[in-house]
């Protein structure tokens, strides 16, 4: 029965991967795209990153083919700007525009392609060198799960079944380590070091390796899954992937996202997203409990601290505590320790000690001069 279901699932997947005729396949620009992607492979970059670059460039080639552009020497800065305007005005089937982040993801590989074409002497000058990319907005996550939300979500897994134990282990590892969906799908059994309580993330985003700690509770559920459940799911040949589907195959990232999304629906969480919600929750909850932002950066695998600093904006609980303790416009004001009442201290009847007040005034004066 299991093999029959597995065969039916594979048969159902085939149309998604079936070859689709591409009118621009014969365009000579495709040869330059193929050579560029081979260059990235020889440089040791992950296949996923190469595929994403290829999709972006093939979209440009299809657009250029419709306009009769068949040579890289025909592409100029005005043509690239025209393509950029096309992306801005493009509408998806549901009528929504492309987000500026999506536009940037389609244009950055284009700039890299023309830089490579120039360096490889295929063209004399780089028409994309002065192409101005759209500004990427720094948006806060729409929804951040609370600790209670996460606990309710994790408890949706029915641990009386083998699949429930596996799903509980997946949810626990996502929340405990903050790994990305693709990183979790790529984990192997030997990437978990039980003695050190750590997981090795190999070839994460940007092709970088890192080691992240895993909490005791998550490690306990992961151990139960590896020892009791995974042997019954694995099928020969076993490639050593840590998490396996009901059919004994490694999880694809989309199927992993569907699994987490299903549990979010069970828990009544209506926020968009799936695995990344647990990544956000991991970072935010650690920050609220006093973790240094640079430790959060190392945990999440951010190359730039600015990517991690978004969590300082998300973490509102500590800000509320400081606000409630220090803002004078609150319902009840007790006499703060170490402060003396004065006659001219405003509605509260208190003012900071002389030294603290002087430091505050100095800081404000310095800020005004800047």
Buried (B, 14 or more C-beta within 10 A) or exposed (E): EEEEEBEEBEEEEEEEEEEEEEEBEEBEBBEBBEEBBEBBEEEEBBEBBBEBBBEBBBBBBBBBBEEEBBEBEEBEBEBBBEBBEEBEEEEEEEEEEBEBEBBBBBBEBBBBBBBBBBEEEBBEEBBBEEBEEBEEEEEEBEBBBEBEBBEBBBBBBEBEEBBBBBBBBBBBBBBBBBBBBBBBBBBBBEBBEEEEEBBBBBBBBEEEEBEBBBBEEBBEBBEBBBEEBBEEBBEEEBEEBBBBBEBBBBBBBEEBBEBBBEBBEBBEBEBEBBBBBBBBBBBBBBBBEEBEBEEBBEBBBBEEEEEBBBBEEBBEBEEEEEEEEEEEEEEEEEEEEEBEEEEEBEEBBBBBEEEEEEEEEEEEEEEEEE
